C-alpha cells in the first residue's frame, strides 16, 4: 500500500529481494539503492535495473537523501501527468 518503495539491494538480502519483487508485481516504481563499495555482484534478476549508488557515510547518506527526494518529485510529476491524461481521455 506504500506510495514509495525504497529497496537497498546491498548484499542481496533475500527479504529485500522478495519485497522488491512484490512491489514490482504490484506495479510500483521502486527506488533501488546500493552501496558503491559492495563487493558482491548485483544479482542477475535485478542486474538490468537502474539503481542509485551511495557511500555509507554521513555525507553519502545526505547525498542519497537528496537524490531520493529528486527522484520522488520527478516521478510524482510524471504519475500526475499520466493520471490527468487518463481522466481527460
SEFIZA-3560 file (N, C-alpha, C; in Angstrom, 3 decimals):
REM SEFIZA-3560
<numar><xx>0.814</xx><yy>-1.206</yy><zz>0.000</zz><atom>N</atom></numar>
<numar><xx>0.000</xx><yy>0.000</yy><zz>0.000</zz><atom>CA</atom></numar>
<numar><xx>0.853</xx><yy>1.264</yy><zz>0.000</zz><atom>C</atom></numar>
<numar><xx>2.167</xx><yy>1.089</yy><zz>0.095</zz><atom>N</atom></numar>
<numar><xx>3.054</xx><yy>2.253</yy><zz>0.151</zz><atom>CA</atom></numar>
<numar><xx>3.062</xx><yy>2.992</yy><zz>-1.185</zz><atom>C</atom></numar>
<numar><xx>3.165</xx><yy>4.308</yy><zz>-1.106</zz><atom>N</atom></numar>
<numar><xx>3.294</xx><yy>5.112</yy><zz>-2.315</zz><atom>CA</atom></numar>
<numar><xx>4.718</xx><yy>5.073</yy><zz>-2.849</zz><atom>C</atom></numar>
<numar><xx>5.674</xx><yy>4.945</yy><zz>-1.931</zz><atom>N</atom></numar>
<numar><xx>7.082</xx><yy>4.928</yy><zz>-2.308</zz><atom>CA</atom></numar>
<numar><xx>7.738</xx><yy>3.691</yy><zz>-1.702</zz><atom>C</atom></numar>
<numar><xx>8.488</xx><yy>2.980</yy><zz>-2.526</zz><atom>N</atom></numar>
<numar><xx>9.216</xx><yy>1.807</yy><zz>-2.064</zz><atom>CA</atom></numar>
<numar><xx>10.700</xx><yy>2.050</yy><zz>-2.320</zz><atom>C</atom></numar>
<numar><xx>11.502</xx><yy>1.969</yy><zz>-1.261</zz><atom>N</atom></numar>
<numar><xx>12.948</xx><yy>2.095</yy><zz>-1.393</zz><atom>CA</atom></numar>
<numar><xx>13.537</xx><yy>0.745</yy><zz>-1.012</zz><atom>C</atom></numar>
<numar><xx>14.313</xx><yy>0.167</yy><zz>-1.928</zz><atom>N</atom></numar>
<numar><xx>14.903</xx><yy>-1.148</yy><zz>-1.694</zz><atom>CA</atom></numar>
<numar><xx>16.421</xx><yy>-1.029</yy><zz>-1.769</zz><atom>C</atom></numar>
<numar><xx>17.090</xx><yy>-1.363</yy><zz>-0.673</zz><atom>N</atom></numar>
<numar><xx>18.555</xx><yy>-1.359</yy><zz>-0.641</zz><atom>CA</atom></numar>
<numar><xx>19.024</xx><yy>-2.778</yy><zz>-0.950</zz><atom>C</atom></numar>
<numar><xx>19.554</xx><yy>-2.971</yy><zz>-2.156</zz><atom>N</atom></numar>
<numar><xx>19.956</xx><yy>-4.312</yy><zz>-2.591</zz><atom>CA</atom></numar>
<numar><xx>21.400</xx><yy>-4.636</yy><zz>-2.222</zz><atom>C</atom></numar>
<numar><xx>22.011</xx><yy>-3.809</yy><zz>-1.380</zz><atom>N</atom></numar>
<numar><xx>23.355</xx><yy>-4.097</yy><zz>-0.904</zz><atom>CA</atom></numar>
<numar><xx>23.350</xx><yy>-5.462</yy><zz>-0.228</zz><atom>C</atom></numar>
<numar><xx>24.244</xx><yy>-6.308</yy><zz>-0.604</zz><atom>N</atom></numar>
<numar><xx>24.417</xx><yy>-7.660</yy><zz>-0.061</zz><atom>CA</atom></numar>
<numar><xx>23.283</xx><yy>-8.618</yy><zz>-0.419</zz><atom>C</atom></numar>
<numar><xx>22.326</xx><yy>-8.204</yy><zz>-1.237</zz><atom>N</atom></numar>
<numar><xx>21.306</xx><yy>-9.115</yy><zz>-1.754</zz><atom>CA</atom></numar>
<numar><xx>20.482</xx><yy>-9.831</yy><zz>-0.698</zz><atom>C</atom></numar>
<numar><xx>20.054</xx><yy>-9.130</yy><zz>0.341</zz><atom>N</atom></numar>
<numar><xx>19.225</xx><yy>-9.710</yy><zz>1.389</zz><atom>CA</atom></numar>
<numar><xx>17.973</xx><yy>-10.342</yy><zz>0.761</zz><atom>C</atom></numar>
<numar><xx>17.713</xx><yy>-11.641</yy><zz>1.025</zz><atom>N</atom></numar>
<numar><xx>16.557</xx><yy>-12.318</yy><zz>0.412</zz><atom>CA</atom></numar>
<numar><xx>15.226</xx><yy>-11.638</yy><zz>0.702</zz><atom>C</atom></numar>
<numar><xx>15.032</xx><yy>-11.122</yy><zz>1.899</zz><atom>N</atom></numar>
<numar><xx>13.776</xx><yy>-10.455</yy><zz>2.239</zz><atom>CA</atom></numar>
<numar><xx>13.603</xx><yy>-9.172</yy><zz>1.421</zz><atom>C</atom></numar>
<numar><xx>14.686</xx><yy>-8.424</yy><zz>1.258</zz><atom>N</atom></numar>
<numar><xx>14.629</xx><yy>-7.204</yy><zz>0.450</zz><atom>CA</atom></numar>
<numar><xx>14.301</xx><yy>-7.558</yy><zz>-1.000</zz><atom>C</atom></numar>
<numar><xx>14.931</xx><yy>-8.613</yy><zz>-1.505</zz><atom>N</atom></numar>
<numar><xx>14.684</xx><yy>-9.022</yy><zz>-2.884</zz><atom>CA</atom></numar>
<numar><xx>13.227</xx><yy>-9.452</yy><zz>-3.072</zz><atom>C</atom></numar>
<numar><xx>12.660</xx><yy>-10.138</yy><zz>-2.085</zz><atom>N</atom></numar>
<numar><xx>11.256</xx><yy>-10.540</yy><zz>-2.147</zz><atom>CA</atom></numar>
<numar><xx>10.355</xx><yy>-9.312</yy><zz>-2.176</zz><atom>C</atom></numar>
<numar><xx>10.613</xx><yy>-8.361</yy><zz>-1.284</zz><atom>N</atom></numar>
<numar><xx>9.789</xx><yy>-7.159</yy><zz>-1.215</zz><atom>CA</atom></numar>
<numar><xx>9.940</xx><yy>-6.303</yy><zz>-2.471</zz><atom>C</atom></numar>
<numar><xx>11.135</xx><yy>-6.278</yy><zz>-3.056</zz><atom>N</atom></numar>
<numar><xx>11.341</xx><yy>-5.575</yy><zz>-4.316</zz><atom>CA</atom></numar>
<numar><xx>10.499</xx><yy>-6.239</yy><zz>-5.413</zz><atom>C</atom></numar>
<numar><xx>10.542</xx><yy>-7.550</yy><zz>-5.478</zz><atom>N</atom></numar>
<numar><xx>9.733</xx><yy>-8.280</yy><zz>-6.453</zz><atom>CA</atom></numar>
<numar><xx>8.246</xx><yy>-8.045</yy><zz>-6.251</zz><atom>C</atom></numar>
<numar><xx>7.829</xx><yy>-8.025</yy><zz>-5.006</zz><atom>N</atom></numar>
<numar><xx>6.413</xx><yy>-7.791</yy><zz>-4.685</zz><atom>CA</atom></numar>
<numar><xx>5.988</xx><yy>-6.392</yy><zz>-5.139</zz><atom>C</atom></numar>
<numar><xx>6.833</xx><yy>-5.403</yy><zz>-4.892</zz><atom>N</atom></numar>
<numar><xx>6.483</xx><yy>-4.043</yy><zz>-5.291</zz><atom>CA</atom></numar>
<numar><xx>6.395</xx><yy>-3.939</yy><zz>-6.821</zz><atom>C</atom></numar>
<numar><xx>7.280</xx><yy>-4.626</yy><zz>-7.521</zz><atom>N</atom></numar>
<numar><xx>7.220</xx><yy>-4.626</yy><zz>-8.983</zz><atom>CA</atom></numar>
<numar><xx>5.951</xx><yy>-5.315</yy><zz>-9.477</zz><atom>C</atom></numar>
<numar><xx>5.585</xx><yy>-6.412</yy><zz>-8.832</zz><atom>N</atom></numar>
<numar><xx>4.370</xx><yy>-7.139</yy><zz>-9.208</zz><atom>CA</atom></numar>
<numar><xx>3.116</xx><yy>-6.298</yy><zz>-8.970</zz><atom>C</atom></numar>
<numar><xx>3.165</xx><yy>-5.410</yy><zz>-7.999</zz><atom>N</atom></numar>
<numar><xx>2.030</xx><yy>-4.534</yy><zz>-7.685</zz><atom>CA</atom></numar>
<numar><xx>2.026</xx><yy>-3.271</yy><zz>-8.544</zz><atom>C</atom></numar>
<numar><xx>2.980</xx><yy>-3.177</yy><zz>-9.488</zz><atom>N</atom></numar>
<numar><xx>3.007</xx><yy>-2.032</yy><zz>-10.398</zz><atom>CA</atom></numar>
<numar><xx>3.671</xx><yy>-0.796</yy><zz>-9.833</zz><atom>C</atom></numar>
<numar><xx>4.402</xx><yy>-0.946</yy><zz>-8.745</zz><atom>N</atom></numar>
<numar><xx>5.102</xx><yy>0.193</yy><zz>-8.144</zz><atom>CA</atom></numar>
<numar><xx>6.359</xx><yy>0.500</yy><zz>-8.948</zz><atom>C</atom></numar>
<numar><xx>6.879</xx><yy>1.680</yy><zz>-8.768</zz><atom>N</atom></numar>
<numar><xx>8.155</xx><yy>2.089</yy><zz>-9.355</zz><atom>CA</atom></numar>
<numar><xx>9.148</xx><yy>2.246</yy><zz>-8.210</zz><atom>C</atom></numar>
<numar><xx>9.763</xx><yy>1.156</yy><zz>-7.769</zz><atom>N</atom></numar>
<numar><xx>10.631</xx><yy>1.236</yy><zz>-6.596</zz><atom>CA</atom></numar>
<numar><xx>11.903</xx><yy>2.037</yy><zz>-6.862</zz><atom>C</atom></numar>
<numar><xx>12.409</xx><yy>2.618</yy><zz>-5.797</zz><atom>N</atom></numar>
<numar><xx>13.696</xx><yy>3.296</yy><zz>-5.835</zz><atom>CA</atom></numar>
<numar><xx>14.700</xx><yy>2.285</yy><zz>-5.308</zz><atom>C</atom></numar>
<numar><xx>15.612</xx><yy>1.869</yy><zz>-6.161</zz><atom>N</atom></numar>
<numar><xx>16.591</xx><yy>0.857</yy><zz>-5.790</zz><atom>CA</atom></numar>
<numar><xx>17.907</xx><yy>1.560</yy><zz>-5.479</zz><atom>C</atom></numar>
<numar><xx>18.468</xx><yy>1.259</yy><zz>-4.306</zz><atom>N</atom></numar>
<numar><xx>19.740</xx><yy>1.846</yy><zz>-3.906</zz><atom>CA</atom></numar>
<numar><xx>20.730</xx><yy>0.730</yy><zz>-3.602</zz><atom>C</atom></numar>
<numar><xx>22.008</xx><yy>1.075</yy><zz>-3.664</zz><atom>N</atom></numar>
<numar><xx>23.057</xx><yy>0.076</yy><zz>-3.402</zz><atom>CA</atom></numar>
<numar><xx>24.336</xx><yy>0.792</yy><zz>-3.008</zz><atom>C</atom></numar>
<numar><xx>25.019</xx><yy>0.270</yy><zz>-1.999</zz><atom>N</atom></numar>
<numar><xx>26.294</xx><yy>0.853</yy><zz>-1.595</zz><atom>CA</atom></numar>
<numar><xx>27.313</xx><yy>0.687</yy><zz>-2.710</zz><atom>C</atom></numar>
<numar><xx>28.096</xx><yy>1.737</yy><zz>-2.940</zz><atom>N</atom></numar>
<numar><xx>29.096</xx><yy>1.706</yy><zz>-4.006</zz><atom>CA</atom></numar>
<numar><xx>30.182</xx><yy>0.670</yy><zz>-3.760</zz><atom>C</atom></numar>
<numar><xx>30.540</xx><yy>0.479</yy><zz>-2.518</zz><atom>N</atom></numar>
<numar><xx>31.668</xx><yy>-0.411</yy><zz>-2.208</zz><atom>CA</atom></numar>
<numar><xx>31.242</xx><yy>-1.838</yy><zz>-1.877</zz><atom>C</atom></numar>
<numar><xx>30.047</xx><yy>-2.238</yy><zz>-2.289</zz><atom>N</atom></numar>
<numar><xx>29.573</xx><yy>-3.605</yy><zz>-2.054</zz><atom>CA</atom></numar>
<numar><xx>30.363</xx><yy>-4.552</yy><zz>-2.957</zz><atom>C</atom></numar>
<numar><xx>31.132</xx><yy>-5.479</yy><zz>-2.361</zz><atom>N</atom></numar>
<numar><xx>31.960</xx><yy>-6.370</yy><zz>-3.178</zz><atom>CA</atom></numar>
<numar><xx>31.156</xx><yy>-7.428</yy><zz>-3.931</zz><atom>C</atom></numar>
<numar><xx>29.938</xx><yy>-7.672</yy><zz>-3.511</zz><atom>N</atom></numar>
<numar><xx>29.116</xx><yy>-8.682</yy><zz>-4.171</zz><atom>CA</atom></numar>
<numar><xx>28.573</xx><yy>-8.136</yy><zz>-5.486</zz><atom>C</atom></numar>
<numar><xx>28.413</xx><yy>-9.000</yy><zz>-6.460</zz><atom>N</atom></numar>
<numar><xx>27.863</xx><yy>-8.578</yy><zz>-7.738</zz><atom>CA</atom></numar>
<numar><xx>26.362</xx><yy>-8.360</yy><zz>-7.599</zz><atom>C</atom></numar>
<numar><xx>25.834</xx><yy>-7.562</yy><zz>-8.483</zz><atom>N</atom></numar>
<numar><xx>24.391</xx><yy>-7.321</yy><zz>-8.484</zz><atom>CA</atom></numar>
<numar><xx>23.716</xx><yy>-8.609</yy><zz>-8.945</zz><atom>C</atom></numar>
<numar><xx>22.705</xx><yy>-9.094</yy><zz>-8.213</zz><atom>N</atom></numar>
<numar><xx>22.026</xx><yy>-10.333</yy><zz>-8.600</zz><atom>CA</atom></numar>
<numar><xx>21.471</xx><yy>-10.255</yy><zz>-10.021</zz><atom>C</atom></numar>
<numar><xx>21.483</xx><yy>-11.392</yy><zz>-10.716</zz><atom>N</atom></numar>
<numar><xx>21.088</xx><yy>-11.430</yy><zz>-12.126</zz><atom>CA</atom></numar>
<numar><xx>19.677</xx><yy>-10.905</yy><zz>-12.365</zz><atom>C</atom></numar>
<numar><xx>18.755</xx><yy>-11.141</yy><zz>-11.428</zz><atom>N</atom></numar>
<numar><xx>17.366</xx><yy>-10.768</yy><zz>-11.667</zz><atom>CA</atom></numar>
<numar><xx>17.100</xx><yy>-9.274</yy><zz>-11.531</zz><atom>C</atom></numar>
<numar><xx>18.035</xx><yy>-8.524</yy><zz>-10.976</zz><atom>N</atom></numar>
<numar><xx>17.881</xx><yy>-7.069</yy><zz>-10.885</zz><atom>CA</atom></numar>
<numar><xx>19.055</xx><yy>-6.354</yy><zz>-11.556</zz><atom>C</atom></numar>
<numar><xx>19.880</xx><yy>-7.114</yy><zz>-12.247</zz><atom>N</atom></numar>
<numar><xx>21.074</xx><yy>-6.556</yy><zz>-12.875</zz><atom>CA</atom></numar>
<numar><xx>20.759</xx><yy>-5.436</yy><zz>-13.864</zz><atom>C</atom></numar>
<numar><xx>19.651</xx><yy>-5.551</yy><zz>-14.563</zz><atom>N</atom></numar>
<numar><xx>19.294</xx><yy>-4.552</yy><zz>-15.564</zz><atom>CA</atom></numar>
<numar><xx>18.569</xx><yy>-3.333</yy><zz>-15.013</zz><atom>C</atom></numar>
<numar><xx>18.235</xx><yy>-3.339</yy><zz>-13.731</zz><atom>N</atom></numar>
<numar><xx>17.511</xx><yy>-2.225</yy><zz>-13.140</zz><atom>CA</atom></numar>
<numar><xx>18.462</xx><yy>-1.086</yy><zz>-12.800</zz><atom>C</atom></numar>
<numar><xx>17.969</xx><yy>0.121</yy><zz>-12.980</zz><atom>N</atom></numar>
<numar><xx>18.759</xx><yy>1.286</yy><zz>-12.596</zz><atom>CA</atom></numar>
<numar><xx>18.706</xx><yy>1.434</yy><zz>-11.079</zz><atom>C</atom></numar>
<numar><xx>19.831</xx><yy>1.731</yy><zz>-10.483</zz><atom>N</atom></numar>
<numar><xx>19.862</xx><yy>1.949</yy><zz>-9.045</zz><atom>CA</atom></numar>
<numar><xx>20.696</xx><yy>3.177</yy><zz>-8.724</zz><atom>C</atom></numar>
<numar><xx>20.472</xx><yy>3.705</yy><zz>-7.541</zz><atom>N</atom></numar>
<numar><xx>21.221</xx><yy>4.864</yy><zz>-7.076</zz><atom>CA</atom></numar>
<numar><xx>22.347</xx><yy>4.360</yy><zz>-6.181</zz><atom>C</atom></numar>
<numar><xx>23.586</xx><yy>4.563</yy><zz>-6.584</zz><atom>N</atom></numar>
<numar><xx>24.698</xx><yy>4.155</yy><zz>-5.721</zz><atom>CA</atom></numar>
<numar><xx>24.895</xx><yy>5.186</yy><zz>-4.606</zz><atom>C</atom></numar>
<numar><xx>25.333</xx><yy>4.709</yy><zz>-3.452</zz><atom>N</atom></numar>
<numar><xx>25.616</xx><yy>5.632</yy><zz>-2.348</zz><atom>CA</atom></numar>
<numar><xx>26.801</xx><yy>5.139</yy><zz>-1.546</zz><atom>C</atom></numar>
<numar><xx>27.402</xx><yy>6.072</yy><zz>-0.823</zz><atom>N</atom></numar>
<numar><xx>28.518</xx><yy>5.769</yy><zz>0.064</zz><atom>CA</atom></numar>
<numar><xx>27.986</xx><yy>5.709</yy><zz>1.489</zz><atom>C</atom></numar>
<numar><xx>28.402</xx><yy>4.708</yy><zz>2.240</zz><atom>N</atom></numar>
<numar><xx>27.934</xx><yy>4.531</yy><zz>3.607</zz><atom>CA</atom></numar>
<numar><xx>28.718</xx><yy>5.453</yy><zz>4.547</zz><atom>C</atom></numar>
<numar><xx>28.378</xx><yy>6.741</yy><zz>4.480</zz><atom>N</atom></numar>
<numar><xx>28.978</xx><yy>7.767</yy><zz>5.342</zz><atom>CA</atom></numar>
<numar><xx>27.917</xx><yy>8.843</yy><zz>5.550</zz><atom>C</atom></numar>
<numar><xx>28.161</xx><yy>9.759</yy><zz>6.480</zz><atom>N</atom></numar>
<numar><xx>27.184</xx><yy>10.825</yy><zz>6.709</zz><atom>CA</atom></numar>
<numar><xx>26.956</xx><yy>11.635</yy><zz>5.439</zz><atom>C</atom></numar>
<numar><xx>28.023</xx><yy>12.033</yy><zz>4.788</zz><atom>N</atom></numar>
<numar><xx>27.857</xx><yy>12.839</yy><zz>3.565</zz><atom>CA</atom></numar>
<numar><xx>27.229</xx><yy>12.001</yy><zz>2.449</zz><atom>C</atom></numar>
<numar><xx>27.569</xx><yy>10.714</yy><zz>2.393</zz><atom>N</atom></numar>
<numar><xx>26.984</xx><yy>9.835</yy><zz>1.393</zz><atom>CA</atom></numar>
<numar><xx>25.487</xx><yy>9.662</yy><zz>1.588</zz><atom>C</atom></numar>
<numar><xx>25.070</xx><yy>9.544</yy><zz>2.834</zz><atom>N</atom></numar>
<numar><xx>23.638</xx><yy>9.389</yy><zz>3.141</zz><atom>CA</atom></numar>
<numar><xx>22.894</xx><yy>10.683</yy><zz>2.842</zz><atom>C</atom></numar>
<numar><xx>23.514</xx><yy>11.834</yy><zz>3.148</zz><atom>N</atom></numar>
<numar><xx>22.881</xx><yy>13.116</yy><zz>2.834</zz><atom>CA</atom></numar>
<numar><xx>22.697</xx><yy>13.276</yy><zz>1.320</zz><atom>C</atom></numar>
<numar><xx>23.706</xx><yy>12.883</yy><zz>0.557</zz><atom>N</atom></numar>
<numar><xx>23.614</xx><yy>12.944</yy><zz>-0.895</zz><atom>CA</atom></numar>
<numar><xx>22.537</xx><yy>11.990</yy><zz>-1.392</zz><atom>C</atom></numar>
<numar><xx>22.476</xx><yy>10.797</yy><zz>-0.829</zz><atom>N</atom></numar>
<numar><xx>21.453</xx><yy>9.823</yy><zz>-1.193</zz><atom>CA</atom></numar>
<numar><xx>20.061</xx><yy>10.388</yy><zz>-0.917</zz><atom>C</atom></numar>
<numar><xx>19.891</xx><yy>11.019</yy><zz>0.223</zz><atom>N</atom></numar>
<numar><xx>18.608</xx><yy>11.633</yy><zz>0.589</zz><atom>CA</atom></numar>
<numar><xx>18.171</xx><yy>12.640</yy><zz>-0.481</zz><atom>C</atom></numar>
<numar><xx>19.091</xx><yy>13.481</yy><zz>-0.920</zz><atom>N</atom></numar>
<numar><xx>18.759</xx><yy>14.482</yy><zz>-1.941</zz><atom>CA</atom></numar>
<numar><xx>18.391</xx><yy>13.818</yy><zz>-3.268</zz><atom>C</atom></numar>
<numar><xx>19.113</xx><yy>12.749</yy><zz>-3.622</zz><atom>N</atom></numar>
<numar><xx>18.815</xx><yy>12.037</yy><zz>-4.870</zz><atom>CA</atom></numar>
<numar><xx>17.446</xx><yy>11.367</yy><zz>-4.803</zz><atom>C</atom></numar>
<numar><xx>17.108</xx><yy>10.786</yy><zz>-3.661</zz><atom>N</atom></numar>
<numar><xx>15.803</xx><yy>10.133</yy><zz>-3.499</zz><atom>CA</atom></numar>
<numar><xx>14.686</xx><yy>11.171</yy><zz>-3.570</zz><atom>C</atom></numar>
<numar><xx>14.873</xx><yy>12.314</yy><zz>-2.910</zz><atom>N</atom></numar>
<numar><xx>13.862</xx><yy>13.378</yy><zz>-2.968</zz><atom>CA</atom></numar>
<numar><xx>13.649</xx><yy>13.853</yy><zz>-4.397</zz><atom>C</atom></numar>
<numar><xx>14.727</xx><yy>14.034</yy><zz>-5.132</zz><atom>N</atom></numar>
<numar><xx>14.634</xx><yy>14.453</yy><zz>-6.532</zz><atom>CA</atom></numar>
<numar><xx>13.886</xx><yy>13.413</yy><zz>-7.357</zz><atom>C</atom></numar>
<numar><xx>14.191</xx><yy>12.135</yy><zz>-7.136</zz><atom>N</atom></numar>
<numar><xx>13.523</xx><yy>11.060</yy><zz>-7.856</zz><atom>CA</atom></numar>
<numar><xx>12.028</xx><yy>11.048</yy><zz>-7.551</zz><atom>C</atom></numar>
<numar><xx>11.667</xx><yy>11.192</yy><zz>-6.286</zz><atom>N</atom></numar>
<numar><xx>10.256</xx><yy>11.181</yy><zz>-5.899</zz><atom>CA</atom></numar>
<numar><xx>9.517</xx><yy>12.355</yy><zz>-6.536</zz><atom>C</atom></numar>
<numar><xx>10.117</xx><yy>13.528</yy><zz>-6.519</zz><atom>N</atom></numar>
<numar><xx>9.470</xx><yy>14.695</yy><zz>-7.127</zz><atom>CA</atom></numar>
<numar><xx>9.264</xx><yy>14.493</yy><zz>-8.616</zz><atom>C</atom></numar>
<numar><xx>10.272</xx><yy>13.999</yy><zz>-9.312</zz><atom>N</atom></numar>
<numar><xx>10.132</xx><yy>13.813</yy><zz>-10.757</zz><atom>CA</atom></numar>
<numar><xx>9.137</xx><yy>12.693</yy><zz>-11.065</zz><atom>C</atom></numar>
<numar><xx>9.153</xx><yy>11.640</yy><zz>-10.295</zz><atom>N</atom></numar>
<numar><xx>8.228</xx><yy>10.530</yy><zz>-10.513</zz><atom>CA</atom></numar>
<numar><xx>6.795</xx><yy>10.952</yy><zz>-10.226</zz><atom>C</atom></numar>
<numar><xx>6.572</xx><yy>11.707</yy><zz>-9.159</zz><atom>N</atom></numar>
<numar><xx>5.202</xx><yy>12.115</yy><zz>-8.830</zz><atom>CA</atom></numar>
<numar><xx>4.651</xx><yy>13.049</yy><zz>-9.901</zz><atom>C</atom></numar>
<numar><xx>5.485</xx><yy>13.880</yy><zz>-10.490</zz><atom>N</atom></numar>
<numar><xx>5.031</xx><yy>14.750</yy><zz>-11.578</zz><atom>CA</atom></numar>
<numar><xx>4.638</xx><yy>13.902</yy><zz>-12.791</zz><atom>C</atom></numar>
<numar><xx>5.445</xx><yy>12.913</yy><zz>-13.131</zz><atom>N</atom></numar>
<numar><xx>5.139</xx><yy>12.041</yy><zz>-14.271</zz><atom>CA</atom></numar>
<numar><xx>3.835</xx><yy>11.291</yy><zz>-14.017</zz><atom>C</atom></numar>
<numar><xx>3.688</xx><yy>10.723</yy><zz>-12.808</zz><atom>N</atom></numar>
<numar><xx>2.467</xx><yy>9.971</yy><zz>-12.496</zz><atom>CA</atom></numar>
<numar><xx>1.244</xx><yy>10.877</yy><zz>-12.507</zz><atom>C</atom></numar>
<numar><xx>1.406</xx><yy>12.105</yy><zz>-12.029</zz><atom>N</atom></numar>
<numar><xx>0.301</xx><yy>13.064</yy><zz>-12.021</zz><atom>CA</atom></numar>
<numar><xx>-0.099</xx><yy>13.409</yy><zz>-13.451</zz><atom>C</atom></numar>
<numar><xx>0.876</xx><yy>13.635</yy><zz>-14.333</zz><atom>N</atom></numar>
<numar><xx>0.585</xx><yy>13.933</yy><zz>-15.737</zz><atom>CA</atom></numar>
<numar><xx>-0.148</xx><yy>12.782</yy><zz>-16.402</zz><atom>C</atom></numar>
<numar><xx>0.256</xx><yy>11.537</yy><zz>-16.112</zz><atom>N</atom></numar>
<numar><xx>-0.411</xx><yy>10.361</yy><zz>-16.676</zz><atom>CA</atom></numar>
<numar><xx>-1.841</xx><yy>10.277</yy><zz>-16.177</zz><atom>C</atom></numar>
<numar><xx>-2.071</xx><yy>10.544</yy><zz>-14.893</zz><atom>N</atom></numar>
<numar><xx>-3.422</xx><yy>10.495</yy><zz>-14.328</zz><atom>CA</atom></numar>
<numar><xx>-4.329</xx><yy>11.518</yy><zz>-14.989</zz><atom>C</atom></numar>
<numar><xx>-3.804</xx><yy>12.707</yy><zz>-15.232</zz><atom>N</atom></numar>
<numar><xx>-4.583</xx><yy>13.766</yy><zz>-15.865</zz><atom>CA</atom></numar>
<numar><xx>-4.965</xx><yy>13.351</yy><zz>-17.287</zz><atom>C</atom></numar>
<numar><xx>-4.021</xx><yy>12.786</yy><zz>-18.028</zz><atom>N</atom></numar>
<numar><xx>-4.312</xx><yy>12.343</yy><zz>-19.406</zz><atom>CA</atom></numar>
<numar><xx>-5.351</xx><yy>11.240</yy><zz>-19.427</zz><atom>C</atom></numar>
<numar><xx>-5.280</xx><yy>10.311</yy><zz>-18.450</zz><atom>N</atom></numar>
<numar><xx>-6.268</xx><yy>9.228</yy><zz>-18.399</zz><atom>CA</atom></numar>
<numar><xx>-7.661</xx><yy>9.772</yy><zz>-18.101</zz><atom>C</atom></numar>
<numar><xx>-7.739</xx><yy>10.748</yy><zz>-17.195</zz><atom>N</atom></numar>
<numar><xx>-9.056</xx><yy>11.290</yy><zz>-16.840</zz><atom>CA</atom></numar>
<numar><xx>-9.642</xx><yy>12.144</yy><zz>-17.964</zz><atom>C</atom></numar>
<numar><xx>-8.780</xx><yy>12.735</yy><zz>-18.792</zz><atom>N</atom></numar>
<numar><xx>-9.255</xx><yy>13.528</yy><zz>-19.925</zz><atom>CA</atom></numar>
<numar><xx>-9.680</xx><yy>12.654</yy><zz>-21.109</zz><atom>C</atom></numar>
<numar><xx>-9.013</xx><yy>11.488</yy><zz>-21.231</zz><atom>N</atom></numar>
<numar><xx>-9.235</xx><yy>10.640</yy><zz>-22.403</zz><atom>CA</atom></numar>
<numar><xx>-10.254</xx><yy>9.622</yy><zz>-22.177</zz><atom>C</atom></numar>
//
